[in-house]
Amino acid sequence: MTTQIEPKRQHRIAAGGVAGIMLLLALSLWTVIPLAWLWIGSQVAATQFPSMGPYAIVLFGVIVSILVVAWILGLLNELYMNLTGTRSVAPIRMGWMKSLRDSEKAHLPPTVLEMTIVGSVIIAFFALLTWFATLAGSPLPSG
């Protein structure tokens, strides 16, 4: 006898998987993409002091890769919103564009995309601090 999982539960499980993939992609913005393109640039360079070619390849590659991952994150955010049944986010008006006479409206809760990006920045920041404090070593010459 097989058990059927209710459709809403299936959607929640799928939405959790989508959110996990979004977090991994967001973390790759700060880790995998730059490091991979630095490695590619180092493989292209023939000497230790290359011309501008490898640097241009790294810069172009990082920018294009980040734009592609950002586009994929946007698609995954739409998929997450469809799975969870949430509505699309209303336009957000920045604080510096508001009049002092504007009334305070109830703020919309952040989307999963916003939380994913902020979470990935926080994780990357603490990973950098941990690496710097434990593994980086001193930049000062040993006397």
N, C-alpha and C positions, 0 to 999 in steps of 0.2 A: 504494500500500500504506500503510495507516494503522497507526501504532504504538499499542498499548494501554499506558496507564500502569497499573502494578500498583495494586491497591486500597489497600494500606498506604501507598504513596507519595501517592496521592490524599488519603488521610486526613491525612497529615502536612502536605501543602500547604494543605488546607482548615483544619487546626488553626492553621497559621501565619497564615493570613488572619484567622481569628477572633481570634487574639492581637493582631494589628495593629489590628483594629477596636476591641478592648478598650482598647488603649493610647490610641487617638485619643479614645474616649469618656471615659477616665479623665483625659486632659489637658483635655478640655472642662469637667470639673468645676471646674477652677481658672482657666480662661481664658474660653472662649466663653460659658458660661452666665452668669457674673456680668456680663461686659461687655455681653452682649445684653440682659439685664434692666435694666442701668443705662441703656442707650440707649432701651429701651422706656419706662422711667420718665421720661427726659428729654423724650420726645415727648409724654407725657401731661401733663407739667407746663406750665401756661400762663405762669408767671412764673419768674424766677430764684430766688425764695424761695417755693416751693410749700407747701401745707398737708401734712398727713400722708398724703393719698391716694396720690401717686406713690411715696412711701417704702414704703407698705404693699404696693403692687403689686409693687415690686421685691423686697421681702422674701418675699412669698408666692410670686412667680414663681421666685425662686432656689431656695427650699426645695422646691417641687413639682418643678421641673426636675431637681434633684439626686436626689430620691427616684426619679423615673422612670428616670434614667440608671443609678442604682445597681441598680434592679430589672432593667434590660436587661443590665447587667454580670453580674448573677447568672445570668440565662438563658444568656448567652454562655459563662460559666464552665462551666455544665452541658454545653453543646454541646461545648466544648473537651474536657472530661473524657470525653464519649462518643466523640469522634473519636479521642482518643489511647488510650482504654482504661484510663485511670487510675481508681482507686476514689475514692469520695467521701471527704472529709476527716473524720477522727474529731474529736470535740469536743476543743477545746484548753482546758486548765485554766490559768488565769492564775497567775503566780508568787505573787501575794499571797494566793491561795486554797489554796496547798499547805502541808502540814505540813512542818516541818523534818525529820521522820522519813521523808518520802516518798522512795522510791528514784528515782534519775534514770533515766528511760526514754529510749530512743533517740527523738530528736525527728523528727517527720515533716518531709519537705521542704515548703517553701512551695508553695502552689497558684499557678497562673498568675494568678488574680485578685489574690492578695496581692502578687505580684511586679509586676503591672501598676500597682496603686495606688501602691506604694512608688516604682516607677520614674517614674510621672507626677509625684509630689510632688518627687522629686529634680530632674527636668527643669524643672518649674515654678520651683523654688527657684533653680536656676542661671540660668534665663532672667530671673528678677527681679533677681538680682545683676548680670547682664550689662547689663540695661537701666538699672539704678540707677547703675552705674559708668560707662557710656558715653553714654547718651542722656538721662538725667533732668535733668541740669543742676543747678546749685547752688540750694538753697532760700534762701540768704542774699541779701539785697539787694546789688546791685552798687553799689560806692561810688564 
